[in-house]
Amino acid sequence: MAFHTIIEPFSIKSVEAIKFTRPEERAAALAAAGYNVFRLRAEDVLIDLLTDSGTGAMSSAQWGALMQGDESYAGSRSFYRFEAVVRDLTGFTHVIPTHQGRAAERILFHTVLKAGDVVPSNNHFDTTRANIEVEGAEALDLVIPEGRVPALVHPFKGNLDLARLERLLVERGGHVPLVMATVTNNSGGGQPVSLENLRAVSALCRRHRKPFFLDACRFAENSYFVKIRENGHEERTPKAIAQEMFALADGSTFSAKKDGLANIGGFLAMNDDAWAERARNLLILTEGFPTYGGLAGYDLEAIARGLEEVVEEPYLRYRIRSTAYLGEKVAAAGVPIIQPPGGHAIYIDARALLPHIPPLQYPGIALVNALYLEAGVRAVEIGTVMFGAHADGSETPAAMDLVRLAIPRRVYTQSHIDYVAEAVIAVARAAETLRGYRIRKAPRVLRHFTAEFVPSASP
């Protein structure tokens, strides 16, 4: 059809009330939370764009699947349904369920890494990086240069820099136990990776005999970007593209809380028998028996159904277009964002919007807090707080200071998104009045989750 209005490819059968608050109530709540929106009560948030992880709405078919859950400790029928769906999609021999993606990361890295190793990727996200670094290894980002320029329009800003990757494998290959690619590239703005780039990375890994793994949390969104942006794939289904992506790899970590359309769950999948045996041994110790991996049988059923729904083209068309709609509205008002819009979120360039706030006074935190105070919208900083701290206690500015507006799947309507756009534009118009923050207290690892801030003395 030639109509331009974005409509949700579903109808709504159940609703949940959201709470409206007054500005003074939000100011009190934010101060009590140490000026860290992670520490807010969810009931005090009007529109919650903190994350798209586990925050989506399940379909009626998924809710029905819950009733089919087999809660047997070992050999659950629900596990074999889950395993069959994952194998059909990925082709991997070993499918190991976990309670979420970071558990898959921990099991993989704890079993294959040693101190001094290097794990290259386009961009590692926070828990991935932390799970690598806790083993004494280095998480190395090798995204293409275009991926570091927010305003630059490039169809696949998540691509790995092939020349830098090959140089690493030649010069330090003995310290590289595996290569990863995050699809889509979350830390870099939810930007996709082209199939051409994945094929080239896979070929490099084969030549240097290095396993290639995907961090595939948003594999379906990446597949749809390939379909609409990469020549030669226009007539392919998103599922067929996804199956080729997985076929290029030797394994994958996966959080089902994103493109599994579920509220909890994940998996670690691979072809290597020895690595899988070691992973299962650690799984039994820390997660559960290999046929449930820390999940209830009904969770496995919901994930299996979600993996079937997420590759449906009407859903993906709506998902990608509705995210772009928010990006277009705020960009038209002069708000600097990562271009082009990603699949699951819009990323505001806080450093460009707030040039008067130095990176070590956290412009991303300033913007996140202003959005909450202005409109009850909760977003998240992806910048110097998240990535600027080092193991020795020092701190340097991150490559970019971004604020991510992550859109939960099938939760908000277009009117909610219009409200968010109004809030962003209102805050941007008052940008010069915002001031930075300093950290009052923070842990050494993954500090952004629980740190406490105080406003800086001056703008």
PEFENBEL-V559783 format. One line per field, one symbol per residue. phi: phi as a letter, one per 30 degrees, with the letter a starting at -180 (. if undefined). burial: I if it has 9 or more other C-alpha atoms within 8 Angstrom, else O. Layout:
phi->???
burial->???
This chain:
phi->.cdcddcddacccbbbdcccbdeddddddddddihbddcddedccdccceaccicdcddddddddedcdccedbieeddddedddddddciddcbcdbdaddddddddddcbcbejdbcdadbdddddeddddddicccccbddeddcceddcbdbddeddddddddddddbedccdacbbcbddddcjiddcddedddddddddddchcdcccccebdddddddedcccejcdcddeddddddedddccaacacddcdchbcajlacbacdddddddddddeddccldecbhicdeddddddeddddddcddeddedddddddededddddcjddbdcdeddcaccddddddbddcdedcieddededdddddbiccbbdbadddbddcddjdbbddebccbccdcedicccddddddeeedddddddcedddbdbbdcaaddchdddbeccbdddbd
burial->OOOOOOOOOOOOOOOOOOOOIOIOOIIOIIOOIIIIIOIIOOOIIIIIIIIIIIIIIIOOOIIOIIOIIIIOOOOIIIIIIIIOIIIOIIIIOIIIIIIIIIIIIIIIIIIOIOOOIIIIIIIIOIOIIIIIIOIIIIIIIIIIOOIIOIOIOOOIIIIIIOOOIIOIIOOOIOOIIIIIIIIIIIIIIIIIIIIOIIIIIIOIIIOOOIIIIIIIIIIIIIIIIIIOOIOOIOOOOIIOIIIOIIIIIIIIIIIIIIIIIIIIIIIIIIIOOOIIOIIIOIIIOOIIIIIIIIIIIIIIIIIIIIIIOIIIOOIIIIIIIIIIOIIOIIIOOOIIIIIOIIIIIIIIIIIOIIOOIIIOIIIIIIIIIIIIIIIIIIIIIIIIIIIIIOOOOOOOIIOIIIIIIIIIIIOIOIOIIIOIIOIIIOIIOOIOOIIIIIIOOIOOOIIOOIIIIIOIOOI
